[in-house]
Amino acid sequence: MLPEKWNRREESRRCGPLGLLTLRLENVALSLETAGAGLRKFAISGAMDAGGRGLLRPHRAARILVVDDESHVRSMMGATLERQGYEVQMAASGHEAMGILDEHSFDLVLTDIVMQDGNGIALLERIHGSDPHLPVVMVTAIHDISVAIDSMRRGAYDYLLKPFEREHLVGTVLRALEHRQAQEESQNYKQNLEQVVQARTEMLRQAMAELEHSYDVTLEALGDALDLKDSETEGHSKRVTAYTIALARAMGIKPQEIKVIARGAFLHDIGKMAIPDQILRKPGPLTSEEQEIMREHCSRGYHILRKIPFLSDASEIVYSHQEHFDGTGYPNHLRGAEIPIGARIFAVADTLDAITSDRPYRKARSFDAARQEILRCSGTQFDPAVVEMFLKIPNELWHELRSEITGQHKRFSTFDIAAAEMPKVVR
């Protein structure tokens, strides 16, 4: 039992009003809310012994700092807690307590409010400022509910009123340590959850990258199939895609949009697979009826691709790649900004490759000749802004791209260009 002057049970009962009980219940509720439902179940199961009694099971003996300027009070509290298996250190003042806290870590602090060298509330505030998760229990003989309310508003976990019996001290300490353990488990759970989310996100990113790569391999196969059908333009799709990517980058198009434009450029002639071979491979000029059938390749390609989710945006470029800036193109006579920017960029790249490639009816011309022709058609067939940017790019870039694709045609992936660095353009 405690010293006789502490054994005033009736006085203790009279000074335990409903307001103090409410504050304690709110603290318990907050603790459970912080820990979460799953952690609460874990904490409860871990805090029961074989008989169902509450038992804190830390990985090590909990470290408790007892602060009180009365030596007999410190001794009583220290001895009581040590018998419970806790590791206790004691301080005779708030100043001494702060020195100890600067050098050692603790799981709980019990401090008197009124001490000779200062107010325990000041110690509470310093502790709460440096380690807000460290629970602090205020111990005092001041029978004033306002003091309890004030200390708990400032961050105290609980309020222990002198005189108290050893059972009250042990119970309060147990609840405070369980509260800290629940907070730590909650924090560990959040950290582990963040790590799991990061790992799963990385796995998803890799899966998406692999899926996107498989898409591009499929597109390569479609391009190869088109080359087999129209051998006269073999390699055209890869070259014009590379030129389109380079020009789109120079114009500051966002990387994600460039991917869409690249796919549209690569598949721009996919609709020709539906054009009869006698028209597609005819060596001489086409009749007006044959020209109309040939022009259907834009809409045919569009309808092939628009049903494929990852190619739906690219299908718009396929649909409008033969439109002219002045509205004289086909199939919808779009003009100006009505034409998707990707299609306007492609139109210049397509003409560049057509002029600088061999055809059955003529030999390839130089890149300088292509520049002159594209400049001549600025504002009619081509977007003047795209032409202006095209003219800023030196011929060496086009030569480099063409030679790289021609020299590695069987294993070169045009879509790798979208992820590679392009030479900077002098503006």
Secondary structure as GFF3:
##gff-version 3
##sequence-region A 1 427
A	DSSP	three_ten_helix	4	6	.	.	.	ID=ss1
A	DSSP	alpha_helix	9	14	.	.	.	ID=ss2
A	DSSP	alpha_helix	18	46	.	.	.	ID=ss3
A	DSSP	beta_strand	63	67	.	.	.	ID=ss4
A	DSSP	alpha_helix	71	83	.	.	.	ID=ss5
A	DSSP	beta_strand	87	91	.	.	.	ID=ss6
A	DSSP	alpha_helix	94	103	.	.	.	ID=ss7
A	DSSP	beta_strand	108	112	.	.	.	ID=ss8
A	DSSP	beta_strand	114	115	.	.	.	ID=ss9
A	DSSP	beta_strand	118	119	.	.	.	ID=ss10
A	DSSP	alpha_helix	120	130	.	.	.	ID=ss11
A	DSSP	beta_strand	136	140	.	.	.	ID=ss12
A	DSSP	alpha_helix	145	153	.	.	.	ID=ss13
A	DSSP	beta_strand	158	161	.	.	.	ID=ss14
A	DSSP	alpha_helix	166	229	.	.	.	ID=ss15
A	DSSP	three_ten_helix	231	233	.	.	.	ID=ss16
A	DSSP	alpha_helix	236	250	.	.	.	ID=ss17
A	DSSP	alpha_helix	255	266	.	.	.	ID=ss18
A	DSSP	three_ten_helix	270	274	.	.	.	ID=ss19
A	DSSP	alpha_helix	277	280	.	.	.	ID=ss20
A	DSSP	alpha_helix	288	295	.	.	.	ID=ss21
A	DSSP	alpha_helix	297	305	.	.	.	ID=ss22
A	DSSP	three_ten_helix	309	311	.	.	.	ID=ss23
A	DSSP	alpha_helix	312	320	.	.	.	ID=ss24
A	DSSP	three_ten_helix	336	338	.	.	.	ID=ss25
A	DSSP	alpha_helix	341	355	.	.	.	ID=ss26
A	DSSP	alpha_helix	367	376	.	.	.	ID=ss27
A	DSSP	alpha_helix	384	392	.	.	.	ID=ss28
A	DSSP	alpha_helix	395	407	.	.	.	ID=ss29
A	DSSP	alpha_helix	416	419	.	.	.	ID=ss30
###
